[in-house]
Amino acid sequence: MVTDVRMPICRCYQAFIAQLEQGVDQTHPVADLDAMQREVLALLDAALDQTRRRYGEKDLRCARLQELIAKVYVNRMQNSYAAGGEHEYLDLAKEHYEQARAIRVHRLGASSRAVLEISVGVAQAEMLAGREKEAVKMMIQTLQSIEDAETEVDVSPLEMLVKAHELATSTYKPTDRRVIDVMRDLALRAVKSEEHEKARRYLSEILEVEEQIHGQYSVPVCRTLNALASVLIALEELEDAKAVLSK
């Protein structure tokens, strides 16, 4: 008879998360955390094996368990830098994320929110491992997949752009072209969704950076000024729009 391991997993995983948030016992922090992580992994592996046998390898519950296993490996990666084993745990985390992705693509479609969240999880793992370029590249690829999708997606492209912006700004200088490009896309999305206050904020930030890089009378600055003026007109701030256009 197969033992139901769902409740032990739930209790153990909740304890694990609480421990991460509150901090482990400072007398043996590394040993305590390592032991808890190993216990969680053992329970998750047992649950995954049981779920596969009961419901099949393509069941969405298997994807969720694979995702949880990946997150535990990401936590192990964060706590293993001193020992030099972070890359091993990154590879294991990515392996389980990919298995979760494959199931969700099969069941939900490549453009579903659940699949895109896996991409975000992998990008965050890359970032935590110090692989900033890979992380930003993955976010850009994810955004491109949304743009290219022919089917309707259940995740907001603006939401994904915000995540890409967070990654880009934490990796590159504000004057980097990649940061500016993401901000410009954010402004465009905000205009299309009639969130003009957000659009004004993004365009104002872009304008400040482009003036530093290209000069006040450059083509990029003029283009951004025109876009900003259009947004101000939409906000019925006509005097400000005139001031912008007169620059």
C-alpha positions as CSV (number, residue, x, y, z in Angstrom):
1,M,0.0,0.0,0.0
2,V,1.4,3.4,-1.0
3,T,1.7,5.9,1.9
4,D,0.1,9.3,1.3
5,V,2.9,11.8,1.6
6,R,1.0,14.9,0.8
7,M,0.5,16.1,4.4
8,P,4.1,15.6,5.5
9,I,5.2,17.5,2.4
10,C,2.9,20.3,3.1
11,R,4.0,20.6,6.8
12,C,7.7,20.2,5.9
13,Y,7.6,22.7,3.0
14,Q,5.7,25.3,5.1
15,A,8.3,24.9,7.8
16,F,11.1,25.2,5.3
17,I,9.7,28.5,3.9
18,A,9.1,29.8,7.5
19,Q,12.7,28.9,8.3
20,L,14.0,30.8,5.3
21,E,12.0,33.9,6.2
22,Q,12.9,33.9,9.9
23,G,16.4,32.7,9.7
24,V,17.8,29.3,11.0
25,D,19.3,28.6,14.4
26,Q,22.5,30.6,14.5
27,T,24.3,27.9,16.4
28,H,24.2,25.5,13.4
29,P,22.6,27.5,10.6
30,V,24.2,25.7,7.6
31,A,23.7,22.2,9.0
32,D,20.1,22.9,10.0
33,L,19.2,24.4,6.6
34,D,20.9,21.6,4.7
35,A,19.1,19.0,6.7
36,M,15.7,20.6,6.2
37,Q,16.4,21.0,2.4
38,R,17.3,17.3,2.2
39,E,14.2,16.3,4.0
40,V,12.0,18.5,1.8
41,L,13.6,17.1,-1.3
42,A,13.1,13.5,-0.1
43,L,9.4,14.1,0.5
44,L,8.9,15.9,-2.8
45,D,10.7,13.1,-4.7
46,A,8.4,10.5,-3.0
47,A,5.3,12.6,-3.8
48,L,6.4,13.0,-7.4
49,D,6.9,9.2,-7.7
50,Q,3.5,8.5,-6.2
51,T,1.8,11.1,-8.3
52,R,3.3,9.7,-11.5
53,R,2.1,6.2,-10.7
54,R,-1.4,7.3,-9.8
55,Y,-2.1,10.0,-12.4
56,G,0.6,9.7,-15.1
57,E,3.7,11.6,-15.9
58,K,1.8,14.4,-17.8
59,D,-0.4,15.3,-14.8
60,L,-0.3,18.9,-13.8
61,R,0.3,17.9,-10.2
62,C,3.6,16.5,-11.4
63,A,4.5,19.8,-12.9
64,R,3.8,21.6,-9.6
65,L,6.0,19.1,-7.7
66,Q,8.8,19.5,-10.3
67,E,8.5,23.3,-9.8
68,L,8.7,23.0,-6.0
69,I,11.8,20.7,-6.3
70,A,13.4,23.3,-8.6
71,K,12.8,26.1,-6.0
72,V,14.4,24.0,-3.3
73,Y,17.5,23.5,-5.5
74,V,17.6,27.3,-6.0
75,N,17.6,27.8,-2.3
76,R,20.4,25.2,-2.0
77,M,22.3,27.1,-4.6
78,Q,22.0,30.3,-2.7
79,N,23.5,28.6,0.4
80,S,26.3,26.8,-1.3
81,Y,28.5,29.5,-2.7
82,A,31.2,29.0,0.0
83,A,31.5,25.3,-1.0
84,G,31.5,26.1,-4.7
85,G,28.6,23.9,-5.6
86,E,26.2,26.6,-6.8
87,H,26.4,25.7,-10.5
88,E,25.5,22.0,-9.8
89,Y,22.3,23.2,-8.0
90,L,21.5,25.7,-10.7
91,D,21.7,22.8,-13.3
92,L,19.4,20.7,-11.2
93,A,17.0,23.5,-10.7
94,K,16.8,24.2,-14.4
95,E,16.4,20.5,-15.1
96,H,13.3,20.3,-12.9
97,Y,12.0,23.6,-14.2
98,E,12.2,22.3,-17.7
99,Q,10.4,19.1,-16.8
100,A,7.6,21.2,-15.3
101,R,7.6,23.4,-18.4
102,A,7.2,20.4,-20.7
103,I,4.2,19.1,-18.8
104,R,2.5,22.5,-18.8
105,V,3.2,23.1,-22.4
106,H,1.6,19.7,-23.2
107,R,-1.5,20.4,-21.0
108,L,-1.9,24.2,-21.1
109,G,-0.2,25.4,-24.2
110,A,3.1,27.3,-24.7
111,S,1.6,30.7,-24.1
112,S,-0.1,29.9,-20.8
113,R,0.6,31.9,-17.7
114,A,1.9,28.8,-15.9
115,V,4.5,28.2,-18.7
116,L,5.6,31.8,-18.7
117,E,6.0,31.7,-14.9
118,I,8.5,28.8,-15.3
119,S,10.6,31.0,-17.7
120,V,10.5,33.8,-15.0
121,G,11.6,31.2,-12.4
122,V,14.6,30.1,-14.5
123,A,15.6,33.7,-15.2
124,Q,15.5,34.5,-11.5
125,A,17.6,31.4,-10.8
126,E,20.2,32.5,-13.4
127,M,20.2,36.0,-11.8
128,L,20.8,34.6,-8.3
129,A,23.7,32.5,-9.7
130,G,25.3,35.6,-11.0
131,R,24.5,34.9,-14.6
132,E,22.8,38.3,-15.3
133,K,23.2,38.3,-19.0
134,E,21.6,34.9,-19.3
135,A,18.7,36.1,-17.1
136,V,18.0,39.2,-19.1
137,K,18.3,37.2,-22.4
138,M,15.7,34.7,-21.1
139,M,13.3,37.5,-20.1
140,I,13.7,39.1,-23.6
141,Q,13.0,35.8,-25.3
142,T,9.9,35.3,-23.1
143,L,8.6,38.7,-24.1
144,Q,9.3,37.9,-27.8
145,S,7.4,34.6,-27.4
146,I,4.4,36.6,-26.2
147,E,4.6,39.0,-29.1
148,D,4.9,36.1,-31.6
149,A,2.1,34.0,-30.2
150,E,-0.8,33.6,-32.5
151,T,-3.1,32.3,-29.7
152,E,-4.5,34.5,-26.9
153,V,-2.3,34.4,-23.9
154,D,-3.6,34.6,-20.3
155,V,-0.7,36.7,-19.0
156,S,-0.3,40.5,-19.5
157,P,2.7,41.5,-21.7
158,L,2.9,44.6,-19.6
159,E,3.3,42.4,-16.5
160,M,6.1,40.5,-18.2
161,L,7.7,43.8,-19.3
162,V,7.7,45.0,-15.7
163,K,9.6,41.9,-14.7
164,A,12.1,42.4,-17.6
165,H,12.6,46.0,-16.5
166,E,13.3,44.9,-12.9
167,L,15.9,42.4,-14.2
168,A,17.5,44.9,-16.6
169,T,17.8,47.7,-14.1
170,S,19.3,45.4,-11.5
171,T,21.9,44.3,-14.1
172,Y,22.8,47.3,-16.3
173,K,23.3,51.0,-15.8
174,P,20.3,53.3,-16.4
175,T,22.0,54.6,-19.6
176,D,22.3,51.1,-21.1
177,R,20.3,50.7,-24.3
178,R,18.7,47.5,-23.1
179,V,17.2,49.3,-20.1
180,I,15.9,52.2,-22.3
181,D,14.4,49.8,-24.9
182,V,12.4,48.0,-22.1
183,M,11.3,51.3,-20.7
184,R,10.2,52.4,-24.1
185,D,8.1,49.2,-24.6
186,L,6.6,49.8,-21.1
187,A,5.6,53.3,-22.2
188,L,4.1,52.0,-25.4
189,R,2.1,49.4,-23.6
190,A,0.9,51.9,-21.0
191,V,-0.3,54.2,-23.9
192,K,-2.1,51.4,-25.6
193,S,-3.9,50.5,-22.3
194,E,-4.6,54.2,-21.7
195,E,-2.5,54.3,-18.5
196,H,-1.2,57.7,-19.4
197,E,0.3,58.6,-16.0
198,K,2.5,55.5,-16.2
199,A,3.4,56.4,-19.8
200,R,4.4,59.9,-18.8
201,R,6.6,58.6,-16.0
202,Y,8.4,56.1,-18.3
203,L,8.9,58.7,-21.1
204,S,10.1,61.3,-18.6
205,E,12.8,58.8,-17.3
206,I,13.7,57.9,-20.9
207,L,14.0,61.6,-21.8
208,E,16.3,62.3,-18.9
209,V,18.7,59.5,-19.9
210,E,18.6,60.2,-23.6
211,E,19.5,63.9,-23.0
212,Q,22.5,62.7,-21.1
213,I,23.6,60.3,-23.8
214,H,22.6,62.1,-27.1
215,G,22.2,65.8,-26.2
216,Q,19.1,67.9,-26.0
217,Y,18.6,68.4,-29.7
218,S,19.3,64.8,-30.9
219,V,16.8,62.8,-32.9
220,P,16.1,60.3,-30.1
221,V,15.3,63.1,-27.7
222,C,13.0,64.8,-30.3
223,R,11.2,61.5,-30.8
224,T,10.7,61.0,-27.1
225,L,9.5,64.6,-26.7
226,N,6.8,64.1,-29.3
227,A,5.6,61.0,-27.6
228,L,5.6,62.7,-24.2
229,A,3.6,65.6,-25.7
230,S,1.0,63.2,-27.1
231,V,0.6,61.7,-23.7
232,L,0.2,65.1,-22.0
233,I,-2.4,66.0,-24.5
234,A,-4.3,62.8,-23.7
235,L,-4.1,63.8,-20.0
236,E,-5.5,67.3,-21.0
237,E,-2.4,69.0,-19.7
238,L,-2.1,71.3,-22.7
239,E,0.2,73.9,-21.3
240,D,2.8,71.2,-20.4
241,A,2.4,69.7,-23.8
242,K,3.1,73.1,-25.5
243,A,6.1,73.5,-23.3
244,V,7.4,70.1,-24.3
245,L,6.9,70.7,-28.0
246,S,8.6,74.1,-27.8
247,K,11.9,72.6,-26.6
